[in-house]
Amino acid sequence: ENEILYLHFFLQQEKVRNYLKEHMEGTTKRRRLKVDTIMKFLLPLPPLQEQKEIAEILQTVDKKIEIEKKKKELYEELFKTMLNKIMNGEVDVEKIVIP
């Protein structure tokens, strides 16, 4: 599984994606890569243990990013709720104490 994750994360790199985009053929709606283009693409393949470690680190980073996105969504929702309460007069702005 980690080997697949390593490949997934490698293919997500902007420089890799740009290289593959540049070598796509076909019309705008049906762009594809030829097998020989993919076969010529050199994939750096560290030892299996290193691939697993890289994949685990990147998974951890992805999880942390997801947690931070959820926190941001919660703070935005809290802001909207508080703004709505202030605008409706449910919260007296004069009594808000900022530490």
N, C-alpha and C positions, 0 to 999 in steps of 0.2 A: 504494500500500500504506500509506504513512504517513497518508493521509487517512482510511483505514478505522481505523487505530490511533488517530488523534485522536478519532474518533467513539466508538470502544470505550472509551477512557479517560474521555471526557466522560460517557458513560452509566454508568460505574462510580461516579461521585460520589454520595455518600450523599444529598445534597439532590435530585439529579436522580431517583435511584431512589425516594425517598420521594414526590416529586411524581407520578411515573408510577404508583406503587402506589395513591395516593389517588384516581386517576382510572380505576382498573380497574373493570370491570363483570363481572357474572356470578356464578355460584356459587363457592364456595371451591375446588372442584376444577377449574373451567373459567374462571378469571379471564382477562380479555383487555382490551386497549386498543382503543378505537374509532379509526379512521383520522383522523377530524376532531380528536380529542384530540391525537394525535401531530402533526397538521398545525398546530395552534395553538401547540405547544410551540416556543419560540424557542431556537434553537441558536446560540450565539455562534460566528460563523465568521470567524476571523481570516484574513488573507491566506494563501495556500497555503504559502508558504515558512515562515511562522510555525507553521502546523499541523504541518509536517514537523519543525521544530525541537522543538516541544512533544512530539510523538510519540517522537522520538529520545531526548529527556531522560527521558521516562517509561519507555521501554523499558530504558534504562540503570539506572534506579532499580529496576525490576522484577527485572532480572538480579542486581543487588547484593542485593536482598532474598532471592532464591532461593539465592544463594551463602551468605548468613548462615544461612538455614534449614538448609542442608546441613551447615554447620559445627556448628550447634547439635545436629543429629541425631548427628553424629560424636562430639561431646563427651559427649552423653548415653549413647551406646553405650560409650564409654571408661569413663565413671563406673560404669555397670552392671558392666562387665567387672572393673574394679578392685575394686568392692565385693564381687563374687562371689569374687574371689581372696582378699581379706582375710577374708571370712567362712569360706572353706574352709581358711584357714591357709597358703595358698600365698605370701602376702606378710606379712612380719613388720612390724607397725605400729610397733614400737619402733625399727626401723631406717630409717624414712621420715624424710628430711631435708627440711624446708621452708625454702627460701631466704628 
